[in-house]
């Protein structure tokens, strides 16, 4: 199977199989022009600022299509951790309140809650029945990644929505491991976020935020800035200023305009192919690799069924660091961390990359375990 994207569109080092999209994707070459356009607009005075705001609006429209929601429900934050923190800090927590998370949830989702002192209770998000049994009248939120960073397991978000609704809790979702390769309906959540430097093909400094205004019409962040208030016209600071009516209130100060120029171009690129086609492509590669690992007797923590896994293949091993280092020496860029090897595919990969990554992982796994 040939790559879906033209690999020449990306800064992939010569001779390398780049299979670490869940960590960092290679940069699109078109982003060079995005940086130049930003530099020119930044230098253009007030007309240049108008062009910057137009690029923000374009990126917002494209991000809304990515999330399957209206543009007014989309805003931008600097990171998923910032977005989740804004939601956490906006809640009037009471003694005894609890939040359900998976035991292996990513820190961007769990850390803002733990730092706030909210009681975390753990439930396996892979088992909606267990989550349903774990919710109590004190459960204020279920916080979850759509796809696990650790195992590439995909969670049943409609079932988790049902569990949250059972007690009137919020559902907060991090789509980072799914956005850019699979179709998304963010409106299953009350709030949702995604980084943009992975499968979305953007860069750090900009993350997408979603506020479900239909479900949470009265939400307001706990703090504001000049960019998130409704009027700049000599506010009366003796009164609390009104906020923007839409999800623009996520962005308290200047957004990362360079990152938004990059994001706008990245989403335009992804729109050429569409999430269903990208999903079909990358999951053909994950299924093929899982089959090769099974033939070699190497167990994966990633479920074999593509309906239950993401765009990565994960192998738990105490030798993960050595295995990934060995793969790099063979020209295969995978990802190490938290005791597992993670191989992730995107549209610029094809069967040749999958085979090369599989062979390298199998050889290095055997070398490390014998």
NORNOR-V762120 format. One record per helix or strand of 2 or more residues. SS is the DSSP state (H for helix, E for strand). FROM is the first residue (numbers start at 0). TO is the last residue. Records with the same first field share a line. If there is no record, write none. Layout:
SS = FROM-TO ; FROM-TO
This chain:
H = 6-8 ; 30-41 ; 44-66 ; 70-72 ; 79-88 ; 106-115 ; 127-133 ; 156-166 ; 185-187 ; 246-249 ; 256-270 ; 274-294 ; 319-328 ; 350-368
E = 16-17 ; 73-76 ; 97-100 ; 118-121 ; 138-144 ; 152-153 ; 169-173 ; 190-194 ; 206-210 ; 311-315 ; 331-332 ; 334-336 ; 339-343
